[in-house]
Structures are given as C-alpha cells and as structure tokens.
C-alpha cells in the first residue's frame, strides 16, 4: 500500500467513527427538574437539593447557572414566554382562527403535561405571596392573552361576536386556566394528564363563540 492509499484508508476509517454524544443542555435540564419539583412539593418546600436530585446533578452545578430559587423561577418564566412567542408566530400563519387556536393550545408550551397543572396551581398560589412571581405570571399571561386577541381581531370568524377581541381572549384563557385547576382537584384523567378533556372543553367554547348559530325556524 502506497502513501496515498494509506491516507485514503485512514480518512475512510475516521469517517466511520461514531459521533461523540452531545453534552446535555444543563440549564434546560435544571429547569425541567425544577418544574417537576415545584409541581410535587410547592415552591416553599422544594429546595435546590431537591432540584439537583431530580436533575441527577450536583447542587454546586446548579449554582453555576442560577443564583437561587427565585432565579430558577425567573428563568422558567422567561423560557415559557420565549416558547409562547414562537408558538404565536406559528399560529399567525394558520389558515383560520380554529387552526390557530389548535396550534396555541396544543403546542408543547400550551398543553398541560402531567406535571404542569400542579405547577400552574402552585404559580397562582405563590403569586398571592411573592411579588416576583406575581409579576412574572402577569407578564406571561399578558403575552398569551394579547397574542390571542390579535389572532381573534384579524379573524373573519370573530366578526359576528358581540365581545371585543380582548374580552374573548380573556374568556378563553379563563376557561383554560379553570380547566387546569379542575384537573388538579379531580386528578389526572389518563396518561395525558387530562389534556384531552381540557381540549374538549376549549373546542366546545370556540364553536360556541365563533361559529354563527343558524336562526331557529319561525323566529324571523
């Protein structure tokens, strides 16, 4: 084998080597673990040690990314707001309002994972005691509500509605959040954490709000 053949053989063997596994995204890993812990134990009872145990990493490693528990909560809110804006941008490309709302309420950041209803309940409860959490929740909820109001305002389906786009968005999210709270009280329904039942309620509300009702015979 000459030098050129040897070089080609070495390159071929190099190409066959398996790619090294990518390092885990530590902040995302920590935030996912924090969400699960807050849902199970509540904000006050949950410690950084609990989060580290759930994430499978040391407490010291968590402090490399987050100063304290409030910093973790702020990062969770920022992550959710970023994902929410991305989902709203996709929803704006939907062919109609119903398709847009399907995107918004069935996306990973909109639907209720099995741990999420309890997490949302904890957030709302904590907001009555913690000004930081109250501010973060108000900001995220306003982003979602205003985004949905924009979708409704430009949709032909809303033209027959007596309520304003803002009022309609508030009503839809009130039902959505109430459905999440009901899931916490009643317990998860099936492996999907009650998602199917929540969507059934929401879809019924959408039809009632945005599908014009045919006039009853003899009322004209």
Secondary structure, 3 states (H helix, E strand, C coil): CCHHHHHHHHHHHHHHCCCCCCCCCHHHHHHHHHHHHHHHHCCCCCCHHHHHHHHCCCHHHHHHHCCCHHHHHHHHHHHHHHHHHHHHHHHCCCCCHHHHHHHHHHCCCCCCCCCHHHHHHHHHHHHCCCHHHHHHHHHHHHHHHHHHHHHHHCCHHHCCCCCCHHHHHHHHHHHHHHHHHHHHHHCCCCCCCCHHHHHHHHHHHHHHHHCCCCCCCCCC
